[in-house]
Amino acid sequence: MSLPCMHPVLLNQMIVIISQSFNECFSSDEQAIIGSFLTTLGDMLSLNSAYISYMQNQNSFSINSQDDYDLLEKSVEKIKEELHKIKSNVQK
C-alpha cells in the first residue's frame, strides 16, 4: 500500500485542525487519554517498522553470507590448483 504524496505543511495543518476539534470536544483528562493512546499507537508502528527493516537486513545478510562463502570456497580451490601446479613444476 502506498500513501499519497502529501506536503508536510498540509499534514501539519490537518494535525492542528484535528487537535483543535479535540480541544473543544473533550476534557483535559480525556485529551490526555487520547494523546497517550495515539502516542502508544505511533510507538508501536515505529517499533514494527524498525523490526521489519531489521529482518529484511538479516535476510539480505544471510544471502550475501552464502554468496561470500561460495566465492571463498571457489578461491580456495583455485589456490589449491595453483599450488599443485607449482609443486608439479618444482618436482620436474
PyMOL Python script that loads the backbone (N, CA, C, O; Angstrom):
from pymol import cmd

cmd.read_pdbstr("""\
ATOM      1  N   MET A   1       0.847  -1.171   0.000  1.00  0.00           N
ATOM      2  CA  MET A   1       0.000   0.000   0.000  1.00  0.00           C
ATOM      3  C   MET A   1       0.892   1.234   0.000  1.00  0.00           C
ATOM      4  O   MET A   1       1.793   1.346   0.832  1.00  0.00           O
ATOM      5  N   SER A   2       0.659   2.130  -0.895  1.00  0.00           N
ATOM      6  CA  SER A   2       1.434   3.360  -0.914  1.00  0.00           C
ATOM      7  C   SER A   2       0.541   4.524  -0.506  1.00  0.00           C
ATOM      8  O   SER A   2      -0.636   4.593  -0.858  1.00  0.00           O
ATOM      9  N   LEU A   3       1.133   5.414   0.233  1.00  0.00           N
ATOM     10  CA  LEU A   3       0.394   6.586   0.687  1.00  0.00           C
ATOM     11  C   LEU A   3       0.491   7.683  -0.356  1.00  0.00           C
ATOM     12  O   LEU A   3       1.494   7.778  -1.063  1.00  0.00           O
ATOM     13  N   PRO A   4      -0.522   8.501  -0.461  1.00  0.00           N
ATOM     14  CA  PRO A   4      -0.438   9.610  -1.417  1.00  0.00           C
ATOM     15  C   PRO A   4       0.635  10.600  -0.978  1.00  0.00           C
ATOM     16  O   PRO A   4       0.906  10.762   0.212  1.00  0.00           O
ATOM     17  N   CYS A   5       1.226  11.244  -1.943  1.00  0.00           N
ATOM     18  CA  CYS A   5       2.246  12.246  -1.643  1.00  0.00           C
ATOM     19  C   CYS A   5       1.557  13.495  -1.098  1.00  0.00           C
ATOM     20  O   CYS A   5       0.791  14.154  -1.801  1.00  0.00           O
ATOM     21  N   MET A   6       1.840  13.808   0.159  1.00  0.00           N
ATOM     22  CA  MET A   6       1.212  14.972   0.789  1.00  0.00           C
ATOM     23  C   MET A   6       2.300  15.919   1.274  1.00  0.00           C
ATOM     24  O   MET A   6       3.316  15.486   1.818  1.00  0.00           O
ATOM     25  N   HIS A   7       2.087  17.169   1.078  1.00  0.00           N
ATOM     26  CA  HIS A   7       3.037  18.182   1.507  1.00  0.00           C
ATOM     27  C   HIS A   7       3.052  18.241   3.038  1.00  0.00           C
ATOM     28  O   HIS A   7       1.994  18.163   3.662  1.00  0.00           O
ATOM     29  N   PRO A   8       4.234  18.378   3.654  1.00  0.00           N
ATOM     30  CA  PRO A   8       4.322  18.421   5.119  1.00  0.00           C
ATOM     31  C   PRO A   8       3.500  19.543   5.754  1.00  0.00           C
ATOM     32  O   PRO A   8       2.971  19.377   6.853  1.00  0.00           O
ATOM     33  N   VAL A   9       3.391  20.673   5.073  1.00  0.00           N
ATOM     34  CA  VAL A   9       2.598  21.780   5.621  1.00  0.00           C
ATOM     35  C   VAL A   9       1.131  21.372   5.710  1.00  0.00           C
ATOM     36  O   VAL A   9       0.448  21.699   6.680  1.00  0.00           O
ATOM     37  N   LEU A  10       0.653  20.659   4.698  1.00  0.00           N
ATOM     38  CA  LEU A  10      -0.725  20.178   4.719  1.00  0.00           C
ATOM     39  C   LEU A  10      -0.948  19.211   5.880  1.00  0.00           C
ATOM     40  O   LEU A  10      -1.975  19.270   6.555  1.00  0.00           O
ATOM     41  N   LEU A  11       0.012  18.328   6.105  1.00  0.00           N
ATOM     42  CA  LEU A  11      -0.099  17.405   7.236  1.00  0.00           C
ATOM     43  C   LEU A  11      -0.134  18.160   8.561  1.00  0.00           C
ATOM     44  O   LEU A  11      -0.925  17.829   9.445  1.00  0.00           O
ATOM     45  N   ASN A  12       0.714  19.165   8.699  1.00  0.00           N
ATOM     46  CA  ASN A  12       0.726  19.964   9.930  1.00  0.00           C
ATOM     47  C   ASN A  12      -0.600  20.682  10.136  1.00  0.00           C
ATOM     48  O   ASN A  12      -1.106  20.746  11.256  1.00  0.00           O
ATOM     49  N   GLN A  13      -1.158  21.218   9.071  1.00  0.00           N
ATOM     50  CA  GLN A  13      -2.447  21.904   9.188  1.00  0.00           C
ATOM     51  C   GLN A  13      -3.552  20.934   9.581  1.00  0.00           C
ATOM     52  O   GLN A  13      -4.427  21.275  10.377  1.00  0.00           O
ATOM     53  N   MET A  14      -3.515  19.726   9.025  1.00  0.00           N
ATOM     54  CA  MET A  14      -4.509  18.727   9.406  1.00  0.00           C
ATOM     55  C   MET A  14      -4.400  18.385  10.889  1.00  0.00           C
ATOM     56  O   MET A  14      -5.414  18.244  11.571  1.00  0.00           O
ATOM     57  N   ILE A  15      -3.186  18.254  11.382  1.00  0.00           N
ATOM     58  CA  ILE A  15      -2.980  17.949  12.801  1.00  0.00           C
ATOM     59  C   ILE A  15      -3.520  19.072  13.674  1.00  0.00           C
ATOM     60  O   ILE A  15      -4.157  18.811  14.694  1.00  0.00           O
ATOM     61  N   VAL A  16      -3.274  20.318  13.284  1.00  0.00           N
ATOM     62  CA  VAL A  16      -3.774  21.458  14.059  1.00  0.00           C
ATOM     63  C   VAL A  16      -5.299  21.454  14.086  1.00  0.00           C
ATOM     64  O   VAL A  16      -5.900  21.669  15.138  1.00  0.00           O
ATOM     65  N   ILE A  17      -5.926  21.211  12.941  1.00  0.00           N
ATOM     66  CA  ILE A  17      -7.396  21.202  12.874  1.00  0.00           C
ATOM     67  C   ILE A  17      -7.973  20.077  13.725  1.00  0.00           C
ATOM     68  O   ILE A  17      -8.928  20.289  14.472  1.00  0.00           O
ATOM     69  N   ILE A  18      -7.398  18.886  13.616  1.00  0.00           N
ATOM     70  CA  ILE A  18      -7.906  17.751  14.398  1.00  0.00           C
ATOM     71  C   ILE A  18      -7.703  17.993  15.888  1.00  0.00           C
ATOM     72  O   ILE A  18      -8.609  17.752  16.686  1.00  0.00           O
ATOM     73  N   SER A  19      -6.522  18.468  16.265  1.00  0.00           N
ATOM     74  CA  SER A  19      -6.272  18.697  17.696  1.00  0.00           C
ATOM     75  C   SER A  19      -7.158  19.812  18.241  1.00  0.00           C
ATOM     76  O   SER A  19      -7.580  19.753  19.396  1.00  0.00           O
ATOM     77  N   GLN A  20      -7.443  20.819  17.434  1.00  0.00           N
ATOM     78  CA  GLN A  20      -8.333  21.895  17.881  1.00  0.00           C
ATOM     79  C   GLN A  20      -9.742  21.364  18.135  1.00  0.00           C
ATOM     80  O   GLN A  20     -10.393  21.757  19.104  1.00  0.00           O
ATOM     81  N   SER A  21     -10.208  20.474  17.266  1.00  0.00           N
ATOM     82  CA  SER A  21     -11.539  19.895  17.497  1.00  0.00           C
ATOM     83  C   SER A  21     -11.531  19.020  18.748  1.00  0.00           C
ATOM     84  O   SER A  21     -12.537  18.962  19.456  1.00  0.00           O
ATOM     85  N   PHE A  22     -10.426  18.342  19.035  1.00  0.00           N
ATOM     86  CA  PHE A  22     -10.326  17.570  20.275  1.00  0.00           C
ATOM     87  C   PHE A  22     -10.357  18.497  21.485  1.00  0.00           C
ATOM     88  O   PHE A  22     -10.973  18.177  22.501  1.00  0.00           O
ATOM     89  N   ASN A  23      -9.689  19.649  21.373  1.00  0.00           N
ATOM     90  CA  ASN A  23      -9.659  20.598  22.491  1.00  0.00           C
ATOM     91  C   ASN A  23     -11.055  21.089  22.842  1.00  0.00           C
ATOM     92  O   ASN A  23     -11.366  21.311  24.012  1.00  0.00           O
ATOM     93  N   GLU A  24     -11.887  21.255  21.835  1.00  0.00           N
ATOM     94  CA  GLU A  24     -13.231  21.773  22.075  1.00  0.00           C
ATOM     95  C   GLU A  24     -14.199  20.688  22.541  1.00  0.00           C
ATOM     96  O   GLU A  24     -15.177  20.989  23.226  1.00  0.00           O
ATOM     97  N   CYS A  25     -13.941  19.429  22.180  1.00  0.00           N
ATOM     98  CA  CYS A  25     -14.904  18.355  22.455  1.00  0.00           C
ATOM     99  C   CYS A  25     -14.608  17.562  23.729  1.00  0.00           C
ATOM    100  O   CYS A  25     -15.524  16.986  24.316  1.00  0.00           O
ATOM    101  N   PHE A  26     -13.366  17.523  24.162  1.00  0.00           N
ATOM    102  CA  PHE A  26     -13.001  16.639  25.268  1.00  0.00           C
ATOM    103  C   PHE A  26     -12.420  17.424  26.437  1.00  0.00           C
ATOM    104  O   PHE A  26     -11.857  18.505  26.269  1.00  0.00           O
ATOM    105  N   SER A  27     -12.573  16.847  27.628  1.00  0.00           N
ATOM    106  CA  SER A  27     -11.977  17.452  28.824  1.00  0.00           C
ATOM    107  C   SER A  27     -10.470  17.197  28.810  1.00  0.00           C
ATOM    108  O   SER A  27      -9.964  16.461  27.962  1.00  0.00           O
ATOM    109  N   SER A  28      -9.769  17.803  29.741  1.00  0.00           N
ATOM    110  CA  SER A  28      -8.313  17.648  29.774  1.00  0.00           C
ATOM    111  C   SER A  28      -7.916  16.199  30.053  1.00  0.00           C
ATOM    112  O   SER A  28      -6.935  15.709  29.493  1.00  0.00           O
ATOM    113  N   ASP A  29      -8.672  15.505  30.916  1.00  0.00           N
ATOM    114  CA  ASP A  29      -8.368  14.094  31.182  1.00  0.00           C
ATOM    115  C   ASP A  29      -8.597  13.236  29.938  1.00  0.00           C
ATOM    116  O   ASP A  29      -7.793  12.357  29.628  1.00  0.00           O
ATOM    117  N   GLU A  30      -9.681  13.492  29.237  1.00  0.00           N
ATOM    118  CA  GLU A  30      -9.966  12.741  28.017  1.00  0.00           C
ATOM    119  C   GLU A  30      -8.914  13.020  26.943  1.00  0.00           C
ATOM    120  O   GLU A  30      -8.507  12.120  26.208  1.00  0.00           O
ATOM    121  N   GLN A  31      -8.482  14.277  26.864  1.00  0.00           N
ATOM    122  CA  GLN A  31      -7.431  14.620  25.904  1.00  0.00           C
ATOM    123  C   GLN A  31      -6.132  13.894  26.247  1.00  0.00           C
ATOM    124  O   GLN A  31      -5.418  13.440  25.352  1.00  0.00           O
ATOM    125  N   ALA A  32      -5.825  13.784  27.534  1.00  0.00           N
ATOM    126  CA  ALA A  32      -4.611  13.073  27.956  1.00  0.00           C
ATOM    127  C   ALA A  32      -4.686  11.598  27.573  1.00  0.00           C
ATOM    128  O   ALA A  32      -3.700  11.014  27.123  1.00  0.00           O
ATOM    129  N   ILE A  33      -5.864  11.001  27.756  1.00  0.00           N
ATOM    130  CA  ILE A  33      -6.039   9.588  27.410  1.00  0.00           C
ATOM    131  C   ILE A  33      -5.897   9.392  25.899  1.00  0.00           C
ATOM    132  O   ILE A  33      -5.211   8.475  25.447  1.00  0.00           O
ATOM    133  N   ILE A  34      -6.546  10.253  25.131  1.00  0.00           N
ATOM    134  CA  ILE A  34      -6.457  10.152  23.663  1.00  0.00           C
ATOM    135  C   ILE A  34      -5.009  10.362  23.210  1.00  0.00           C
ATOM    136  O   ILE A  34      -4.515   9.642  22.342  1.00  0.00           O
ATOM    137  N   GLY A  35      -4.334  11.349  23.801  1.00  0.00           N
ATOM    138  CA  GLY A  35      -2.935  11.604  23.446  1.00  0.00           C
ATOM    139  C   GLY A  35      -2.039  10.420  23.771  1.00  0.00           C
ATOM    140  O   GLY A  35      -1.164  10.064  22.982  1.00  0.00           O
ATOM    141  N   SER A  36      -2.255   9.810  24.931  1.00  0.00           N
ATOM    142  CA  SER A  36      -1.464   8.631  25.308  1.00  0.00           C
ATOM    143  C   SER A  36      -1.717   7.474  24.352  1.00  0.00           C
ATOM    144  O   SER A  36      -0.793   6.765  23.954  1.00  0.00           O
ATOM    145  N   PHE A  37      -2.983   7.295  23.989  1.00  0.00           N
ATOM    146  CA  PHE A  37      -3.324   6.227  23.047  1.00  0.00           C
ATOM    147  C   PHE A  37      -2.637   6.445  21.700  1.00  0.00           C
ATOM    148  O   PHE A  37      -2.041   5.523  21.143  1.00  0.00           O
ATOM    149  N   LEU A  38      -2.724   7.665  21.185  1.00  0.00           N
ATOM    150  CA  LEU A  38      -2.117   7.951  19.878  1.00  0.00           C
ATOM    151  C   LEU A  38      -0.593   7.843  19.942  1.00  0.00           C
ATOM    152  O   LEU A  38       0.040   7.393  18.987  1.00  0.00           O
ATOM    153  N   THR A  39      -0.008   8.253  21.062  1.00  0.00           N
ATOM    154  CA  THR A  39       1.441   8.124  21.232  1.00  0.00           C
ATOM    155  C   THR A  39       1.846   6.653  21.245  1.00  0.00           C
ATOM    156  O   THR A  39       2.826   6.266  20.607  1.00  0.00           O
ATOM    157  N   THR A  40       1.087   5.836  21.975  1.00  0.00           N
ATOM    158  CA  THR A  40       1.369   4.399  22.018  1.00  0.00           C
ATOM    159  C   THR A  40       1.210   3.774  20.641  1.00  0.00           C
ATOM    160  O   THR A  40       2.020   2.940  20.236  1.00  0.00           O
ATOM    161  N   LEU A  41       0.179   4.171  19.929  1.00  0.00           N
ATOM    162  CA  LEU A  41      -0.032   3.668  18.570  1.00  0.00           C
ATOM    163  C   LEU A  41       1.156   4.030  17.676  1.00  0.00           C
ATOM    164  O   LEU A  41       1.653   3.187  16.929  1.00  0.00           O
ATOM    165  N   GLY A  42       1.602   5.271  17.752  1.00  0.00           N
ATOM    166  CA  GLY A  42       2.753   5.702  16.960  1.00  0.00           C
ATOM    167  C   GLY A  42       4.018   4.948  17.328  1.00  0.00           C
ATOM    168  O   GLY A  42       4.806   4.581  16.455  1.00  0.00           O
ATOM    169  N   ASP A  43       4.217   4.713  18.634  1.00  0.00           N
ATOM    170  CA  ASP A  43       5.390   3.957  19.073  1.00  0.00           C
ATOM    171  C   ASP A  43       5.361   2.524  18.551  1.00  0.00           C
ATOM    172  O   ASP A  43       6.387   1.987  18.134  1.00  0.00           O
ATOM    173  N   MET A  44       4.186   1.912  18.575  1.00  0.00           N
ATOM    174  CA  MET A  44       4.064   0.539  18.079  1.00  0.00           C
ATOM    175  C   MET A  44       4.318   0.473  16.570  1.00  0.00           C
ATOM    176  O   MET A  44       4.963  -0.460  16.090  1.00  0.00           O
ATOM    177  N   LEU A  45       3.821   1.446  15.831  1.00  0.00           N
ATOM    178  CA  LEU A  45       4.076   1.477  14.387  1.00  0.00           C
ATOM    179  C   LEU A  45       5.562   1.674  14.102  1.00  0.00           C
ATOM    180  O   LEU A  45       6.119   1.043  13.203  1.00  0.00           O
ATOM    181  N   SER A  46       6.195   2.549  14.871  1.00  0.00           N
ATOM    182  CA  SER A  46       7.622   2.796  14.701  1.00  0.00           C
ATOM    183  C   SER A  46       8.433   1.547  15.040  1.00  0.00           C
ATOM    184  O   SER A  46       9.377   1.204  14.329  1.00  0.00           O
ATOM    185  N   LEU A  47       8.065   0.868  16.126  1.00  0.00           N
ATOM    186  CA  LEU A  47       8.748  -0.358  16.516  1.00  0.00           C
ATOM    187  C   LEU A  47       8.585  -1.437  15.451  1.00  0.00           C
ATOM    188  O   LEU A  47       9.548  -2.121  15.105  1.00  0.00           O
ATOM    189  N   ASN A  48       7.379  -1.589  14.937  1.00  0.00           N
ATOM    190  CA  ASN A  48       7.129  -2.584  13.895  1.00  0.00           C
ATOM    191  C   ASN A  48       7.931  -2.269  12.636  1.00  0.00           C
ATOM    192  O   ASN A  48       8.476  -3.173  12.002  1.00  0.00           O
ATOM    193  N   SER A  49       8.002  -1.010  12.279  1.00  0.00           N
ATOM    194  CA  SER A  49       8.771  -0.604  11.105  1.00  0.00           C
ATOM    195  C   SER A  49      10.253  -0.934  11.284  1.00  0.00           C
ATOM    196  O   SER A  49      10.897  -1.438  10.365  1.00  0.00           O
ATOM    197  N   ALA A  50      10.786  -0.649  12.467  1.00  0.00           N
ATOM    198  CA  ALA A  50      12.194  -0.954  12.739  1.00  0.00           C
ATOM    199  C   ALA A  50      12.443  -2.458  12.698  1.00  0.00           C
ATOM    200  O   ALA A  50      13.468  -2.904  12.181  1.00  0.00           O
ATOM    201  N   TYR A  51      11.515  -3.239  13.238  1.00  0.00           N
ATOM    202  CA  TYR A  51      11.661  -4.698  13.242  1.00  0.00           C
ATOM    203  C   TYR A  51      11.643  -5.254  11.820  1.00  0.00           C
ATOM    204  O   TYR A  51      12.460  -6.108  11.476  1.00  0.00           O
ATOM    205  N   ILE A  52      10.717  -4.775  10.999  1.00  0.00           N
ATOM    206  CA  ILE A  52      10.640  -5.244   9.610  1.00  0.00           C
ATOM    207  C   ILE A  52      11.926  -4.889   8.860  1.00  0.00           C
ATOM    208  O   ILE A  52      12.450  -5.702   8.100  1.00  0.00           O
ATOM    209  N   SER A  53      12.426  -3.680   9.076  1.00  0.00           N
ATOM    210  CA  SER A  53      13.670  -3.262   8.433  1.00  0.00           C
ATOM    211  C   SER A  53      14.832  -4.147   8.880  1.00  0.00           C
ATOM    212  O   SER A  53      15.664  -4.548   8.066  1.00  0.00           O
ATOM    213  N   TYR A  54      14.883  -4.448  10.174  1.00  0.00           N
ATOM    214  CA  TYR A  54      15.936  -5.314  10.715  1.00  0.00           C
ATOM    215  C   TYR A  54      15.869  -6.705  10.089  1.00  0.00           C
ATOM    216  O   TYR A  54      16.893  -7.262   9.693  1.00  0.00           O
ATOM    217  N   MET A  55      14.663  -7.263  10.000  1.00  0.00           N
ATOM    218  CA  MET A  55      14.508  -8.605   9.438  1.00  0.00           C
ATOM    219  C   MET A  55      14.891  -8.638   7.956  1.00  0.00           C
ATOM    220  O   MET A  55      15.486  -9.612   7.495  1.00  0.00           O
ATOM    221  N   GLN A  56      14.559  -7.592   7.215  1.00  0.00           N
ATOM    222  CA  GLN A  56      14.938  -7.539   5.802  1.00  0.00           C
ATOM    223  C   GLN A  56      16.454  -7.485   5.664  1.00  0.00           C
ATOM    224  O   GLN A  56      17.021  -8.125   4.778  1.00  0.00           O
ATOM    225  N   ASN A  57      17.116  -6.720   6.540  1.00  0.00           N
ATOM    226  CA  ASN A  57      18.577  -6.655   6.503  1.00  0.00           C
ATOM    227  C   ASN A  57      19.191  -8.000   6.858  1.00  0.00           C
ATOM    228  O   ASN A  57      20.176  -8.409   6.243  1.00  0.00           O
ATOM    229  N   GLN A  58      18.622  -8.696   7.845  1.00  0.00           N
ATOM    230  CA  GLN A  58      19.143 -10.006   8.227  1.00  0.00           C
ATOM    231  C   GLN A  58      19.017 -10.996   7.076  1.00  0.00           C
ATOM    232  O   GLN A  58      19.929 -11.786   6.835  1.00  0.00           O
ATOM    233  N   ASN A  59      17.894 -10.957   6.366  1.00  0.00           N
ATOM    234  CA  ASN A  59      17.707 -11.859   5.230  1.00  0.00           C
ATOM    235  C   ASN A  59      18.721 -11.570   4.132  1.00  0.00           C
ATOM    236  O   ASN A  59      19.265 -12.496   3.530  1.00  0.00           O
ATOM    237  N   SER A  60      18.978 -10.294   3.866  1.00  0.00           N
ATOM    238  CA  SER A  60      19.949  -9.963   2.821  1.00  0.00           C
ATOM    239  C   SER A  60      21.358 -10.330   3.267  1.00  0.00           C
ATOM    240  O   SER A  60      22.183 -10.720   2.440  1.00  0.00           O
ATOM    241  N   PHE A  61      21.653 -10.209   4.586  1.00  0.00           N
ATOM    242  CA  PHE A  61      22.967 -10.625   5.085  1.00  0.00           C
ATOM    243  C   PHE A  61      23.142 -12.131   4.928  1.00  0.00           C
ATOM    244  O   PHE A  61      24.232 -12.590   4.589  1.00  0.00           O
ATOM    245  N   SER A  62      22.090 -12.905   5.169  1.00  0.00           N
ATOM    246  CA  SER A  62      22.174 -14.359   5.027  1.00  0.00           C
ATOM    247  C   SER A  62      22.473 -14.735   3.586  1.00  0.00           C
ATOM    248  O   SER A  62      23.319 -15.591   3.327  1.00  0.00           O
ATOM    249  N   ILE A  63      21.787 -14.104   2.653  1.00  0.00           N
ATOM    250  CA  ILE A  63      22.013 -14.387   1.235  1.00  0.00           C
ATOM    251  C   ILE A  63      23.426 -13.970   0.845  1.00  0.00           C
ATOM    252  O   ILE A  63      24.126 -14.713   0.156  1.00  0.00           O
ATOM    253  N   ASN A  64      23.851 -12.779   1.284  1.00  0.00           N
ATOM    254  CA  ASN A  64      25.195 -12.304   0.963  1.00  0.00           C
ATOM    255  C   ASN A  64      26.254 -13.184   1.606  1.00  0.00           C
ATOM    256  O   ASN A  64      27.297 -13.431   1.001  1.00  0.00           O
ATOM    257  N   SER A  65      26.006 -13.664   2.827  1.00  0.00           N
ATOM    258  CA  SER A  65      26.967 -14.521   3.511  1.00  0.00           C
ATOM    259  C   SER A  65      27.160 -15.818   2.741  1.00  0.00           C
ATOM    260  O   SER A  65      28.287 -16.293   2.595  1.00  0.00           O
ATOM    261  N   GLN A  66      26.075 -16.392   2.250  1.00  0.00           N
ATOM    262  CA  GLN A  66      26.183 -17.631   1.474  1.00  0.00           C
ATOM    263  C   GLN A  66      26.948 -17.379   0.181  1.00  0.00           C
ATOM    264  O   GLN A  66      27.780 -18.198  -0.209  1.00  0.00           O
ATOM    265  N   ASP A  67      26.684 -16.267  -0.485  1.00  0.00           N
ATOM    266  CA  ASP A  67      27.413 -15.926  -1.709  1.00  0.00           C
ATOM    267  C   ASP A  67      28.897 -15.722  -1.408  1.00  0.00           C
ATOM    268  O   ASP A  67      29.756 -16.179  -2.162  1.00  0.00           O
ATOM    269  N   ASP A  68      29.194 -15.032  -0.300  1.00  0.00           N
ATOM    270  CA  ASP A  68      30.586 -14.814   0.091  1.00  0.00           C
ATOM    271  C   ASP A  68      31.278 -16.140   0.386  1.00  0.00           C
ATOM    272  O   ASP A  68      32.426 -16.351  -0.002  1.00  0.00           O
ATOM    273  N   TYR A  69      30.573 -17.026   1.072  1.00  0.00           N
ATOM    274  CA  TYR A  69      31.136 -18.340   1.387  1.00  0.00           C
ATOM    275  C   TYR A  69      31.439 -19.113   0.106  1.00  0.00           C
ATOM    276  O   TYR A  69      32.506 -19.714  -0.017  1.00  0.00           O
ATOM    277  N   ASP A  70      30.518 -19.101  -0.834  1.00  0.00           N
ATOM    278  CA  ASP A  70      30.733 -19.801  -2.105  1.00  0.00           C
ATOM    279  C   ASP A  70      31.933 -19.226  -2.852  1.00  0.00           C
ATOM    280  O   ASP A  70      32.738 -19.972  -3.409  1.00  0.00           O
ATOM    281  N   LEU A  71      32.050 -17.907  -2.862  1.00  0.00           N
ATOM    282  CA  LEU A  71      33.179 -17.263  -3.529  1.00  0.00           C
ATOM    283  C   LEU A  71      34.500 -17.639  -2.857  1.00  0.00           C
ATOM    284  O   LEU A  71      35.487 -17.922  -3.537  1.00  0.00           O
ATOM    285  N   LEU A  72      34.518 -17.642  -1.528  1.00  0.00           N
ATOM    286  CA  LEU A  72      35.730 -18.030  -0.806  1.00  0.00           C
ATOM    287  C   LEU A  72      36.089 -19.492  -1.077  1.00  0.00           C
ATOM    288  O   LEU A  72      37.261 -19.831  -1.240  1.00  0.00           O
ATOM    289  N   GLU A  73      35.087 -20.339  -1.124  1.00  0.00           N
ATOM    290  CA  GLU A  73      35.325 -21.754  -1.400  1.00  0.00           C
ATOM    291  C   GLU A  73      35.945 -21.938  -2.788  1.00  0.00           C
ATOM    292  O   GLU A  73      36.877 -22.725  -2.953  1.00  0.00           O
ATOM    293  N   LYS A  74      35.432 -21.219  -3.775  1.00  0.00           N
ATOM    294  CA  LYS A  74      35.989 -21.292  -5.129  1.00  0.00           C
ATOM    295  C   LYS A  74      37.421 -20.754  -5.151  1.00  0.00           C
ATOM    296  O   LYS A  74      38.284 -21.298  -5.840  1.00  0.00           O
ATOM    297  N   SER A  75      37.667 -19.689  -4.396  1.00  0.00           N
ATOM    298  CA  SER A  75      39.010 -19.111  -4.344  1.00  0.00           C
ATOM    299  C   SER A  75      40.002 -20.093  -3.729  1.00  0.00           C
ATOM    300  O   SER A  75      41.128 -20.223  -4.207  1.00  0.00           O
ATOM    301  N   VAL A  76      39.588 -20.775  -2.681  1.00  0.00           N
ATOM    302  CA  VAL A  76      40.464 -21.764  -2.043  1.00  0.00           C
ATOM    303  C   VAL A  76      40.776 -22.892  -3.021  1.00  0.00           C
ATOM    304  O   VAL A  76      41.916 -23.351  -3.087  1.00  0.00           O
ATOM    305  N   GLU A  77      39.794 -23.337  -3.769  1.00  0.00           N
ATOM    306  CA  GLU A  77      40.019 -24.390  -4.764  1.00  0.00           C
ATOM    307  C   GLU A  77      41.013 -23.930  -5.831  1.00  0.00           C
ATOM    308  O   GLU A  77      41.893 -24.692  -6.232  1.00  0.00           O
ATOM    309  N   LYS A  78      40.874 -22.697  -6.283  1.00  0.00           N
ATOM    310  CA  LYS A  78      41.810 -22.159  -7.291  1.00  0.00           C
ATOM    311  C   LYS A  78      43.222 -22.089  -6.722  1.00  0.00           C
ATOM    312  O   LYS A  78      44.188 -22.415  -7.413  1.00  0.00           O
ATOM    313  N   ILE A  79      43.347 -21.666  -5.470  1.00  0.00           N
ATOM    314  CA  ILE A  79      44.670 -21.584  -4.841  1.00  0.00           C
ATOM    315  C   ILE A  79      45.278 -22.981  -4.727  1.00  0.00           C
ATOM    316  O   ILE A  79      46.471 -23.158  -4.974  1.00  0.00           O
ATOM    317  N   LYS A  80      44.471 -23.966  -4.357  1.00  0.00           N
ATOM    318  CA  LYS A  80      44.961 -25.347  -4.276  1.00  0.00           C
ATOM    319  C   LYS A  80      45.459 -25.824  -5.635  1.00  0.00           C
ATOM    320  O   LYS A  80      46.504 -26.468  -5.726  1.00  0.00           O
ATOM    321  N   GLU A  81      44.715 -25.511  -6.687  1.00  0.00           N
ATOM    322  CA  GLU A  81      45.123 -25.903  -8.035  1.00  0.00           C
ATOM    323  C   GLU A  81      46.454 -25.255  -8.408  1.00  0.00           C
ATOM    324  O   GLU A  81      47.340 -25.907  -8.962  1.00  0.00           O
ATOM    325  N   GLU A  82      46.584 -23.968  -8.100  1.00  0.00           N
ATOM    326  CA  GLU A  82      47.828 -23.261  -8.419  1.00  0.00           C
ATOM    327  C   GLU A  82      48.999 -23.837  -7.629  1.00  0.00           C
ATOM    328  O   GLU A  82      50.093 -23.994  -8.170  1.00  0.00           O
ATOM    329  N   LEU A  83      48.778 -24.154  -6.351  1.00  0.00           N
ATOM    330  CA  LEU A  83      49.842 -24.760  -5.546  1.00  0.00           C
ATOM    331  C   LEU A  83      50.236 -26.127  -6.099  1.00  0.00           C
ATOM    332  O   LEU A  83      51.415 -26.477  -6.126  1.00  0.00           O
ATOM    333  N   HIS A  84      49.267 -26.874  -6.527  1.00  0.00           N
ATOM    334  CA  HIS A  84      49.545 -28.187  -7.120  1.00  0.00           C
ATOM    335  C   HIS A  84      50.369 -28.032  -8.400  1.00  0.00           C
ATOM    336  O   HIS A  84      51.299 -28.802  -8.637  1.00  0.00           O
ATOM    337  N   LYS A  85      50.028 -27.038  -9.224  1.00  0.00           N
ATOM    338  CA  LYS A  85      50.790 -26.776 -10.452  1.00  0.00           C
ATOM    339  C   LYS A  85      52.223 -26.382 -10.117  1.00  0.00           C
ATOM    340  O   LYS A  85      53.169 -26.838 -10.760  1.00  0.00           O
ATOM    341  N   ILE A  86      52.375 -25.534  -9.107  1.00  0.00           N
ATOM    342  CA  ILE A  86      53.725 -25.098  -8.713  1.00  0.00           C
ATOM    343  C   ILE A  86      54.535 -26.289  -8.212  1.00  0.00           C
ATOM    344  O   ILE A  86      55.704 -26.434  -8.569  1.00  0.00           O
ATOM    345  N   LYS A  87      53.928 -27.142  -7.390  1.00  0.00           N
ATOM    346  CA  LYS A  87      54.618 -28.338  -6.891  1.00  0.00           C
ATOM    347  C   LYS A  87      55.027 -29.248  -8.044  1.00  0.00           C
ATOM    348  O   LYS A  87      56.124 -29.807  -8.055  1.00  0.00           O
ATOM    349  N   SER A  88      54.131 -29.385  -9.008  1.00  0.00           N
ATOM    350  CA  SER A  88      54.436 -30.236 -10.163  1.00  0.00           C
ATOM    351  C   SER A  88      55.609 -29.676 -10.950  1.00  0.00           C
ATOM    352  O   SER A  88      56.470 -30.433 -11.398  1.00  0.00           O
ATOM    353  N   ASN A  89      55.655 -28.363 -11.124  1.00  0.00           N
ATOM    354  CA  ASN A  89      56.747 -27.732 -11.870  1.00  0.00           C
ATOM    355  C   ASN A  89      58.065 -27.826 -11.111  1.00  0.00           C
ATOM    356  O   ASN A  89      59.116 -27.975 -11.734  1.00  0.00           O
ATOM    357  N   VAL A  90      58.037 -27.744  -9.796  1.00  0.00           N
ATOM    358  CA  VAL A  90      59.258 -27.811  -8.991  1.00  0.00           C
ATOM    359  C   VAL A  90      59.824 -29.228  -9.018  1.00  0.00           C
ATOM    360  O   VAL A  90      61.042 -29.401  -9.065  1.00  0.00           O
ATOM    361  N   GLN A  91      58.977 -30.224  -8.990  1.00  0.00           N
ATOM    362  CA  GLN A  91      59.421 -31.614  -8.978  1.00  0.00           C
ATOM    363  C   GLN A  91      60.015 -32.034 -10.316  1.00  0.00           C
ATOM    364  O   GLN A  91      60.776 -33.000 -10.352  1.00  0.00           O
ATOM    365  N   LYS A  92      59.709 -31.366 -11.396  1.00  0.00           N
ATOM    366  CA  LYS A  92      60.239 -31.719 -12.722  1.00  0.00           C
ATOM    367  C   LYS A  92      61.632 -31.299 -12.842  1.00  0.00           C
ATOM    368  O   LYS A  92      62.252 -31.508 -13.884  1.00  0.00           O
TER     369      LYS A  92
END
""", "prot")
cmd.dss("prot")
cmd.show_as("cartoon", "prot")
cmd.util.cbc("prot")
cmd.orient("prot")
